[in-house]
């Protein structure tokens, strides 16, 4: 492999970074639910709040 890239040379744009984070979050949520059962209501509320804020920030940063 003469063309192998070093980890510090890899650049990911915002769209792909957001998709990767979303996929990691979904897999983590499924794994934790399967192992521990549903999260407590307070924790779920906080996670939903974070998701809503992230969604809002994403829409605000897009050009009109």
PDB file of N, CA, C and O in Angstrom:
ATOM      1  N   UNK A   1       0.827  -1.194   0.000  1.00  0.00           N
ATOM      2  CA  UNK A   1       0.000   0.000   0.000  1.00  0.00           C
ATOM      3  C   UNK A   1       0.866   1.250   0.000  1.00  0.00           C
ATOM      4  O   UNK A   1       1.218   1.770   1.059  1.00  0.00           O
ATOM      5  N   UNK A   2       1.188   1.704  -1.119  1.00  0.00           N
ATOM      6  CA  UNK A   2       2.026   2.883  -1.231  1.00  0.00           C
ATOM      7  C   UNK A   2       1.237   4.160  -0.946  1.00  0.00           C
ATOM      8  O   UNK A   2       1.827   5.194  -0.629  1.00  0.00           O
ATOM      9  N   UNK A   3      -0.080   4.098  -1.055  1.00  0.00           N
ATOM     10  CA  UNK A   3      -0.924   5.282  -0.903  1.00  0.00           C
ATOM     11  C   UNK A   3      -1.664   5.336   0.433  1.00  0.00           C
ATOM     12  O   UNK A   3      -2.636   6.081   0.555  1.00  0.00           O
ATOM     13  N   UNK A   4      -1.241   4.580   1.422  1.00  0.00           N
ATOM     14  CA  UNK A   4      -1.989   4.548   2.681  1.00  0.00           C
ATOM     15  C   UNK A   4      -1.931   5.914   3.370  1.00  0.00           C
ATOM     16  O   UNK A   4      -0.885   6.561   3.409  1.00  0.00           O
ATOM     17  N   UNK A   5      -3.065   6.333   3.905  1.00  0.00           N
ATOM     18  CA  UNK A   5      -3.175   7.636   4.560  1.00  0.00           C
ATOM     19  C   UNK A   5      -2.950   7.493   6.052  1.00  0.00           C
ATOM     20  O   UNK A   5      -3.368   6.510   6.663  1.00  0.00           O
ATOM     21  N   UNK A   6      -2.298   8.465   6.624  1.00  0.00           N
ATOM     22  CA  UNK A   6      -2.138   8.505   8.082  1.00  0.00           C
ATOM     23  C   UNK A   6      -3.424   9.062   8.674  1.00  0.00           C
ATOM     24  O   UNK A   6      -4.143   9.817   8.019  1.00  0.00           O
ATOM     25  N   UNK A   7      -3.708   8.686   9.919  1.00  0.00           N
ATOM     26  CA  UNK A   7      -4.949   9.135  10.562  1.00  0.00           C
ATOM     27  C   UNK A   7      -5.038  10.653  10.623  1.00  0.00           C
ATOM     28  O   UNK A   7      -6.126  11.201  10.442  1.00  0.00           O
ATOM     29  N   UNK A   8      -3.941  11.346  10.871  1.00  0.00           N
ATOM     30  CA  UNK A   8      -4.007  12.801  10.981  1.00  0.00           C
ATOM     31  C   UNK A   8      -4.160  13.498   9.628  1.00  0.00           C
ATOM     32  O   UNK A   8      -4.346  14.714   9.582  1.00  0.00           O
ATOM     33  N   UNK A   9      -4.085  12.749   8.533  1.00  0.00           N
ATOM     34  CA  UNK A   9      -4.267  13.317   7.201  1.00  0.00           C
ATOM     35  C   UNK A   9      -5.720  13.256   6.727  1.00  0.00           C
ATOM     36  O   UNK A   9      -6.065  13.861   5.712  1.00  0.00           O
ATOM     37  N   UNK A  10      -6.565  12.537   7.447  1.00  0.00           N
ATOM     38  CA  UNK A  10      -7.949  12.344   7.026  1.00  0.00           C
ATOM     39  C   UNK A  10      -8.786  13.550   7.442  1.00  0.00           C
ATOM     40  O   UNK A  10      -8.743  13.979   8.595  1.00  0.00           O
ATOM     41  N   UNK A  11      -9.543  14.088   6.501  1.00  0.00           N
ATOM     42  CA  UNK A  11     -10.429  15.211   6.788  1.00  0.00           C
ATOM     43  C   UNK A  11     -11.848  14.809   6.421  1.00  0.00           C
ATOM     44  O   UNK A  11     -12.097  14.262   5.346  1.00  0.00           O
ATOM     45  N   UNK A  12     -12.777  15.090   7.334  1.00  0.00           N
ATOM     46  CA  UNK A  12     -14.182  14.746   7.122  1.00  0.00           C
ATOM     47  C   UNK A  12     -14.982  16.036   7.179  1.00  0.00           C
ATOM     48  O   UNK A  12     -14.813  16.829   8.105  1.00  0.00           O
ATOM     49  N   UNK A  13     -15.848  16.255   6.202  1.00  0.00           N
ATOM     50  CA  UNK A  13     -16.657  17.468   6.211  1.00  0.00           C
ATOM     51  C   UNK A  13     -17.774  17.368   7.244  1.00  0.00           C
ATOM     52  O   UNK A  13     -18.000  16.307   7.827  1.00  0.00           O
ATOM     53  N   UNK A  14     -18.463  18.473   7.463  1.00  0.00           N
ATOM     54  CA  UNK A  14     -19.519  18.529   8.492  1.00  0.00           C
ATOM     55  C   UNK A  14     -20.636  17.535   8.242  1.00  0.00           C
ATOM     56  O   UNK A  14     -21.128  16.905   9.178  1.00  0.00           O
ATOM     57  N   UNK A  15     -21.036  17.391   7.005  1.00  0.00           N
ATOM     58  CA  UNK A  15     -22.144  16.492   6.676  1.00  0.00           C
ATOM     59  C   UNK A  15     -21.799  15.063   7.055  1.00  0.00           C
ATOM     60  O   UNK A  15     -22.596  14.372   7.690  1.00  0.00           O
ATOM     61  N   UNK A  16     -20.619  14.623   6.668  1.00  0.00           N
ATOM     62  CA  UNK A  16     -20.218  13.262   6.983  1.00  0.00           C
ATOM     63  C   UNK A  16     -19.961  13.097   8.478  1.00  0.00           C
ATOM     64  O   UNK A  16     -20.296  12.062   9.055  1.00  0.00           O
ATOM     65  N   UNK A  17     -19.370  14.106   9.104  1.00  0.00           N
ATOM     66  CA  UNK A  17     -19.140  14.049  10.550  1.00  0.00           C
ATOM     67  C   UNK A  17     -20.452  13.917  11.312  1.00  0.00           C
ATOM     68  O   UNK A  17     -20.548  13.140  12.261  1.00  0.00           O
ATOM     69  N   UNK A  18     -21.457  14.672  10.898  1.00  0.00           N
ATOM     70  CA  UNK A  18     -22.773  14.620  11.544  1.00  0.00           C
ATOM     71  C   UNK A  18     -23.401  13.239  11.344  1.00  0.00           C
ATOM     72  O   UNK A  18     -23.993  12.689  12.272  1.00  0.00           O
ATOM     73  N   UNK A  19     -23.275  12.680  10.143  1.00  0.00           N
ATOM     74  CA  UNK A  19     -23.825  11.349   9.871  1.00  0.00           C
ATOM     75  C   UNK A  19     -23.120  10.280  10.707  1.00  0.00           C
ATOM     76  O   UNK A  19     -23.761   9.354  11.204  1.00  0.00           O
ATOM     77  N   UNK A  20     -21.824  10.409  10.858  1.00  0.00           N
ATOM     78  CA  UNK A  20     -21.069   9.455  11.673  1.00  0.00           C
ATOM     79  C   UNK A  20     -21.500   9.546  13.129  1.00  0.00           C
ATOM     80  O   UNK A  20     -21.726   8.522  13.772  1.00  0.00           O
ATOM     81  N   UNK A  21     -21.617  10.770  13.658  1.00  0.00           N
ATOM     82  CA  UNK A  21     -22.052  10.944  15.058  1.00  0.00           C
ATOM     83  C   UNK A  21     -23.458  10.391  15.265  1.00  0.00           C
ATOM     84  O   UNK A  21     -23.734   9.758  16.284  1.00  0.00           O
ATOM     85  N   UNK A  22     -24.342  10.627  14.307  1.00  0.00           N
ATOM     86  CA  UNK A  22     -25.716  10.138  14.419  1.00  0.00           C
ATOM     87  C   UNK A  22     -25.732   8.605  14.456  1.00  0.00           C
ATOM     88  O   UNK A  22     -26.436   8.003  15.267  1.00  0.00           O
ATOM     89  N   UNK A  23     -24.959   7.991  13.583  1.00  0.00           N
ATOM     90  CA  UNK A  23     -24.910   6.527  13.534  1.00  0.00           C
ATOM     91  C   UNK A  23     -24.327   5.953  14.820  1.00  0.00           C
ATOM     92  O   UNK A  23     -24.837   4.963  15.342  1.00  0.00           O
ATOM     93  N   UNK A  24     -23.268   6.563  15.332  1.00  0.00           N
ATOM     94  CA  UNK A  24     -22.685   6.101  16.595  1.00  0.00           C
ATOM     95  C   UNK A  24     -23.712   6.223  17.716  1.00  0.00           C
ATOM     96  O   UNK A  24     -23.865   5.307  18.524  1.00  0.00           O
ATOM     97  N   UNK A  25     -24.414   7.353  17.766  1.00  0.00           N
ATOM     98  CA  UNK A  25     -25.428   7.553  18.800  1.00  0.00           C
ATOM     99  C   UNK A  25     -26.543   6.529  18.725  1.00  0.00           C
ATOM    100  O   UNK A  25     -26.978   6.005  19.751  1.00  0.00           O
ATOM    101  N   UNK A  26     -27.010   6.239  17.516  1.00  0.00           N
ATOM    102  CA  UNK A  26     -28.090   5.257  17.356  1.00  0.00           C
ATOM    103  C   UNK A  26     -27.639   3.864  17.779  1.00  0.00           C
ATOM    104  O   UNK A  26     -28.375   3.148  18.458  1.00  0.00           O
ATOM    105  N   UNK A  27     -26.432   3.483  17.379  1.00  0.00           N
ATOM    106  CA  UNK A  27     -25.925   2.161  17.769  1.00  0.00           C
ATOM    107  C   UNK A  27     -25.715   2.077  19.274  1.00  0.00           C
ATOM    108  O   UNK A  27     -26.037   1.064  19.896  1.00  0.00           O
ATOM    109  N   UNK A  28     -25.176   3.138  19.856  1.00  0.00           N
ATOM    110  CA  UNK A  28     -24.973   3.156  21.302  1.00  0.00           C
ATOM    111  C   UNK A  28     -26.303   3.062  22.041  1.00  0.00           C
ATOM    112  O   UNK A  28     -26.426   2.330  23.023  1.00  0.00           O
ATOM    113  N   UNK A  29     -27.299   3.808  21.562  1.00  0.00           N
ATOM    114  CA  UNK A  29     -28.617   3.788  22.188  1.00  0.00           C
ATOM    115  C   UNK A  29     -29.227   2.386  22.134  1.00  0.00           C
ATOM    116  O   UNK A  29     -29.766   1.906  23.130  1.00  0.00           O
ATOM    117  N   UNK A  30     -29.143   1.729  20.974  1.00  0.00           N
ATOM    118  CA  UNK A  30     -29.684   0.369  20.845  1.00  0.00           C
ATOM    119  C   UNK A  30     -28.953  -0.606  21.769  1.00  0.00           C
ATOM    120  O   UNK A  30     -29.576  -1.446  22.418  1.00  0.00           O
ATOM    121  N   UNK A  31     -27.640  -0.485  21.818  1.00  0.00           N
ATOM    122  CA  UNK A  31     -26.840  -1.387  22.658  1.00  0.00           C
ATOM    123  C   UNK A  31     -27.166  -1.181  24.128  1.00  0.00           C
ATOM    124  O   UNK A  31     -27.366  -2.149  24.862  1.00  0.00           O
ATOM    125  N   UNK A  32     -27.221   0.067  24.562  1.00  0.00           N
ATOM    126  CA  UNK A  32     -27.514   0.340  25.969  1.00  0.00           C
ATOM    127  C   UNK A  32     -28.926  -0.091  26.334  1.00  0.00           C
ATOM    128  O   UNK A  32     -29.140  -0.648  27.411  1.00  0.00           O
ATOM    129  N   UNK A  33     -29.900   0.158  25.450  1.00  0.00           N
ATOM    130  CA  UNK A  33     -31.271  -0.270  25.718  1.00  0.00           C
ATOM    131  C   UNK A  33     -31.343  -1.787  25.863  1.00  0.00           C
ATOM    132  O   UNK A  33     -32.048  -2.301  26.732  1.00  0.00           O
ATOM    133  N   UNK A  34     -30.610  -2.503  25.006  1.00  0.00           N
ATOM    134  CA  UNK A  34     -30.629  -3.966  25.054  1.00  0.00           C
ATOM    135  C   UNK A  34     -29.979  -4.488  26.330  1.00  0.00           C
ATOM    136  O   UNK A  34     -30.439  -5.474  26.906  1.00  0.00           O
ATOM    137  N   UNK A  35     -28.909  -3.829  26.774  1.00  0.00           N
ATOM    138  CA  UNK A  35     -28.175  -4.298  27.940  1.00  0.00           C
ATOM    139  C   UNK A  35     -28.764  -3.801  29.255  1.00  0.00           C
ATOM    140  O   UNK A  35     -28.830  -4.551  30.229  1.00  0.00           O
ATOM    141  N   UNK A  36     -29.190  -2.548  29.288  1.00  0.00           N
ATOM    142  CA  UNK A  36     -29.596  -1.927  30.549  1.00  0.00           C
ATOM    143  C   UNK A  36     -31.085  -1.616  30.626  1.00  0.00           C
ATOM    144  O   UNK A  36     -31.582  -1.253  31.692  1.00  0.00           O
ATOM    145  N   UNK A  37     -31.796  -1.750  29.532  1.00  0.00           N
ATOM    146  CA  UNK A  37     -33.188  -1.336  29.500  1.00  0.00           C
ATOM    147  C   UNK A  37     -33.264   0.148  29.178  1.00  0.00           C
ATOM    148  O   UNK A  37     -32.230   0.798  29.021  1.00  0.00           O
ATOM    149  N   UNK A  38     -34.460   0.690  29.079  1.00  0.00           N
ATOM    150  CA  UNK A  38     -34.616   2.105  28.751  1.00  0.00           C
ATOM    151  C   UNK A  38     -33.968   3.011  29.803  1.00  0.00           C
ATOM    152  O   UNK A  38     -33.930   2.678  30.988  1.00  0.00           O
ATOM    153  N   UNK A  39     -33.465   4.153  29.352  1.00  0.00           N
ATOM    154  CA  UNK A  39     -32.850   5.123  30.259  1.00  0.00           C
ATOM    155  C   UNK A  39     -33.929   5.750  31.140  1.00  0.00           C
ATOM    156  O   UNK A  39     -35.101   5.782  30.764  1.00  0.00           O
ATOM    157  N   UNK A  40     -33.536   6.246  32.307  1.00  0.00           N
ATOM    158  CA  UNK A  40     -34.496   6.959  33.165  1.00  0.00           C
ATOM    159  C   UNK A  40     -35.092   8.163  32.432  1.00  0.00           C
ATOM    160  O   UNK A  40     -34.469   8.729  31.534  1.00  0.00           O
ATOM    161  N   UNK A  41     -36.296   8.539  32.827  1.00  0.00           N
ATOM    162  CA  UNK A  41     -37.002   9.635  32.152  1.00  0.00           C
ATOM    163  C   UNK A  41     -36.182  10.918  32.105  1.00  0.00           C
ATOM    164  O   UNK A  41     -36.137  11.586  31.072  1.00  0.00           O
ATOM    165  N   UNK A  42     -35.535  11.269  33.212  1.00  0.00           N
ATOM    166  CA  UNK A  42     -34.757  12.516  33.259  1.00  0.00           C
ATOM    167  C   UNK A  42     -33.619  12.487  32.235  1.00  0.00           C
ATOM    168  O   UNK A  42     -33.376  13.474  31.541  1.00  0.00           O
ATOM    169  N   UNK A  43     -32.927  11.349  32.147  1.00  0.00           N
ATOM    170  CA  UNK A  43     -31.833  11.224  31.200  1.00  0.00           C
ATOM    171  C   UNK A  43     -32.356  11.283  29.765  1.00  0.00           C
ATOM    172  O   UNK A  43     -31.741  11.920  28.909  1.00  0.00           O
ATOM    173  N   UNK A  44     -33.481  10.627  29.496  1.00  0.00           N
ATOM    174  CA  UNK A  44     -34.070  10.690  28.151  1.00  0.00           C
ATOM    175  C   UNK A  44     -34.467  12.115  27.797  1.00  0.00           C
ATOM    176  O   UNK A  44     -34.288  12.540  26.656  1.00  0.00           O
ATOM    177  N   UNK A  45     -35.003  12.854  28.755  1.00  0.00           N
ATOM    178  CA  UNK A  45     -35.386  14.245  28.507  1.00  0.00           C
ATOM    179  C   UNK A  45     -34.167  15.094  28.164  1.00  0.00           C
ATOM    180  O   UNK A  45     -34.213  15.926  27.258  1.00  0.00           O
ATOM    181  N   UNK A  46     -33.077  14.877  28.896  1.00  0.00           N
ATOM    182  CA  UNK A  46     -31.855  15.630  28.619  1.00  0.00           C
ATOM    183  C   UNK A  46     -31.287  15.273  27.240  1.00  0.00           C
ATOM    184  O   UNK A  46     -30.819  16.150  26.514  1.00  0.00           O
ATOM    185  N   UNK A  47     -31.328  13.996  26.885  1.00  0.00           N
ATOM    186  CA  UNK A  47     -30.839  13.576  25.575  1.00  0.00           C
ATOM    187  C   UNK A  47     -31.693  14.161  24.450  1.00  0.00           C
ATOM    188  O   UNK A  47     -31.168  14.569  23.415  1.00  0.00           O
ATOM    189  N   UNK A  48     -32.997  14.200  24.655  1.00  0.00           N
ATOM    190  CA  UNK A  48     -33.883  14.802  23.661  1.00  0.00           C
ATOM    191  C   UNK A  48     -33.613  16.298  23.523  1.00  0.00           C
ATOM    192  O   UNK A  48     -33.675  16.847  22.423  1.00  0.00           O
ATOM    193  N   UNK A  49     -33.316  16.946  24.637  1.00  0.00           N
ATOM    194  CA  UNK A  49     -33.002  18.376  24.608  1.00  0.00           C
ATOM    195  C   UNK A  49     -31.708  18.608  23.813  1.00  0.00           C
ATOM    196  O   UNK A  49     -31.638  19.523  22.993  1.00  0.00           O
ATOM    197  N   UNK A  50     -30.695  17.784  24.057  1.00  0.00           N
ATOM    198  CA  UNK A  50     -29.449  17.901  23.301  1.00  0.00           C
ATOM    199  C   UNK A  50     -29.686  17.686  21.810  1.00  0.00           C
ATOM    200  O   UNK A  50     -29.153  18.421  20.979  1.00  0.00           O
ATOM    201  N   UNK A  51     -30.474  16.690  21.481  1.00  0.00           N
ATOM    202  CA  UNK A  51     -30.765  16.404  20.076  1.00  0.00           C
ATOM    203  C   UNK A  51     -31.487  17.583  19.428  1.00  0.00           C
ATOM    204  O   UNK A  51     -31.181  17.956  18.295  1.00  0.00           O
ATOM    205  N   UNK A  52     -32.445  18.167  20.146  1.00  0.00           N
ATOM    206  CA  UNK A  52     -33.191  19.306  19.607  1.00  0.00           C
ATOM    207  C   UNK A  52     -32.272  20.506  19.401  1.00  0.00           C
ATOM    208  O   UNK A  52     -32.376  21.203  18.391  1.00  0.00           O
ATOM    209  N   UNK A  53     -31.374  20.750  20.354  1.00  0.00           N
ATOM    210  CA  UNK A  53     -30.437  21.865  20.225  1.00  0.00           C
ATOM    211  C   UNK A  53     -29.480  21.625  19.058  1.00  0.00           C
ATOM    212  O   UNK A  53     -29.171  22.550  18.307  1.00  0.00           O
ATOM    213  N   UNK A  54     -29.013  20.390  18.905  1.00  0.00           N
ATOM    214  CA  UNK A  54     -28.120  20.055  17.801  1.00  0.00           C
ATOM    215  C   UNK A  54     -28.843  20.231  16.474  1.00  0.00           C
ATOM    216  O   UNK A  54     -28.271  20.764  15.524  1.00  0.00           O
ATOM    217  N   UNK A  55     -30.088  19.791  16.399  1.00  0.00           N
ATOM    218  CA  UNK A  55     -30.887  19.932  15.185  1.00  0.00           C
ATOM    219  C   UNK A  55     -31.085  21.410  14.862  1.00  0.00           C
ATOM    220  O   UNK A  55     -30.967  21.807  13.703  1.00  0.00           O
ATOM    221  N   UNK A  56     -31.383  22.225  15.864  1.00  0.00           N
ATOM    222  CA  UNK A  56     -31.574  23.663  15.657  1.00  0.00           C
ATOM    223  C   UNK A  56     -30.302  24.346  15.202  1.00  0.00           C
ATOM    224  O   UNK A  56     -30.335  25.207  14.323  1.00  0.00           O
ATOM    225  N   UNK A  57     -29.171  23.964  15.798  1.00  0.00           N
ATOM    226  CA  UNK A  57     -27.884  24.548  15.413  1.00  0.00           C
ATOM    227  C   UNK A  57     -27.541  24.187  13.986  1.00  0.00           C
ATOM    228  O   UNK A  57     -26.962  24.998  13.263  1.00  0.00           O
ATOM    229  N   UNK A  58     -27.886  22.989  13.572  1.00  0.00           N
ATOM    230  CA  UNK A  58     -27.619  22.546  12.208  1.00  0.00           C
ATOM    231  C   UNK A  58     -28.407  23.402  11.224  1.00  0.00           C
ATOM    232  O   UNK A  58     -27.860  23.837  10.210  1.00  0.00           O
ATOM    233  N   UNK A  59     -29.676  23.648  11.506  1.00  0.00           N
ATOM    234  CA  UNK A  59     -30.496  24.451  10.594  1.00  0.00           C
ATOM    235  C   UNK A  59     -30.071  25.911  10.587  1.00  0.00           C
ATOM    236  O   UNK A  59     -30.130  26.559   9.542  1.00  0.00           O
ATOM    237  N   UNK A  60     -29.646  26.444  11.725  1.00  0.00           N
ATOM    238  CA  UNK A  60     -29.225  27.843  11.772  1.00  0.00           C
ATOM    239  C   UNK A  60     -27.922  28.071  11.012  1.00  0.00           C
ATOM    240  O   UNK A  60     -27.697  29.155  10.475  1.00  0.00           O
ATOM    241  N   UNK A  61     -27.058  27.042  10.965  1.00  0.00           N
ATOM    242  CA  UNK A  61     -25.756  27.234  10.321  1.00  0.00           C
ATOM    243  C   UNK A  61     -25.825  27.109   8.807  1.00  0.00           C
ATOM    244  O   UNK A  61     -24.866  27.457   8.117  1.00  0.00           O
ATOM    245  N   UNK A  62     -26.925  26.626   8.286  1.00  0.00           N
ATOM    246  CA  UNK A  62     -27.055  26.486   6.836  1.00  0.00           C
ATOM    247  C   UNK A  62     -27.370  27.819   6.204  1.00  0.00           C
ATOM    248  O   UNK A  62     -28.175  28.584   6.735  1.00  0.00           O
ATOM    249  N   UNK A  63     -26.743  28.112   5.070  1.00  0.00           N
ATOM    250  CA  UNK A  63     -27.067  29.371   4.376  1.00  0.00           C
ATOM    251  C   UNK A  63     -28.469  29.331   3.801  1.00  0.00           C
ATOM    252  O   UNK A  63     -28.944  28.274   3.385  1.00  0.00           O
ATOM    253  N   UNK A  64     -29.125  30.461   3.775  1.00  0.00           N
ATOM    254  CA  UNK A  64     -30.498  30.541   3.267  1.00  0.00           C
ATOM    255  C   UNK A  64     -30.539  30.638   1.777  1.00  0.00           C
ATOM    256  O   UNK A  64     -31.620  30.713   1.192  1.00  0.00           O
TER     257      UNK A  64
END
